[in-house]
Amino acid sequence: MSQSTTTKTPFGEVLRFRATVTSSASPQALYDAIADVSSHLSWGGPGSASKGNALISLDAPAGLATTGTTFTSTGKAGKDTFHDRSTVVTATPGRRFTFTTEARLERQRKQAWLVTFTHDFQLSPAPGGSTLAYSCAVRPTNYLPYWLHPAMKPMTRLVMQRIIRRNIGTLARLAEAGR
């Protein structure tokens, strides 16, 4: 099940994407796959996303991240490149993992876009395994790019929902396989 909601910011509306998957992995196994930040390249990297939207590098401490852990990454968004710094804000083993990303999208034909993403993974037991509910809030800080203007939001929502569903599905399969 996937849905999107919107909220107001000084730039107009900001999207919040959501997707939910079920998994035969336990909530703790899913949590461990998420909190091992180095694994994000496995499920959010080049082979997991579509149309060139993916993580391409990640620098994180070894082991499971805890509240306050920071890490950096770069990613592709089409022909543009993100440079990110993330901080874990919630790390509750087997239940919830949340991190905030301060991102800079270096754009080829426009000024860099500054944006904050809040990634929230909520885990709960389910018959035969668990449920993983993911949401991502998008909050521009310097301007609203064309793909977040009202006429473009439906297309942006469609593309992002597909990428999100695919990535968290890959994450669930990795946790099921024991990473």
Protein Blocks (a to p, Z undefined) as FASTA:
>chain_A
ZZddddddfkbpadddddddddfbdfklmmmmmmmmmlmmmmmmmklmgehiacfbdcdd
ehjddehiacdddddehjbccddddddfbdcehkaccdddddddddfkbccddddddddd
dddddehiaadddddddddfkbccfklgfklmmmmmmmmmmmmmmmmmmmmmmmmnoZZ
